[in-house]
Amino acid sequence: MKITLEIQRFDPEKDAAPHMASYQVEVEPTDLVLDALHEVLWHQDGTLAFRRSCGHGVCGSDAMEINGVNRLACKVLVKNLGSKITVRPLRGLKVLRDLIVDMESFFNKYKGMKPWLITQGEEPVKERLQSPKERAVFDDTTKCILCAACTTSCPSFWANDEYVGPAAIVAAHRYIFDSRDEGAKVRLDILNDKEGVWRCRTTFNCSEACPRGIEVTKAIAEVKNAILAGRPNLPVA
Ligand code: FES
């Protein structure tokens, strides 16, 4: 089948502003949007720039706005989008070139959540045990692949890029609710800041955008409740 692929292009060395470019691409219905982008890159215009790595929805590098919705290009079949597909870079992050955005501020916010296990006292002589019930509390937020689809679909983030954003809160949630972790208070204090969780207006864009199906808005609500309660509400093992 033949599709029209409209791609937002921007070369900072030549263009004053981004512009749309149109390509006629021959694809199989079972091809992915990523395949169509490769077709342009490899056979029509070798200057097209976009990120991708695994091609299987694992690395999170090819998140972009596809027909107005944040998706992974490697997870969307062209046959489900019709004969005209419009692709733009993620909204709210600086465009470096074509579909490539500057992820530095995004990853700085992620690091700001201290995404590692914080413990006190002596190291145990054997592993830190956790029951299946305790593990289940934060299982959903372990699925994040840091693609930024959630954060860049959030109107609060578009309005104020100082807001830590859904992805950083998801990262914090994964540790705050881990029964082995003792750093919840530090993270909850960070997220109780004016650029923290209270910027969330519960629009659910983040949950809809997540390619891993994480209930992002629910996770944010659990963090808000933990702040109000003064601690995470962990289950009894
Ligand atoms: S290329 Fe890795 S998630 Fe799409």
Residues whose N, C-alpha, C, O or C-beta is under 5 A from the ligand:
A	BS01	FES	R52 S53 C54 G55 H56 G57 V58 C59 G60 S61 D62 L72 C74
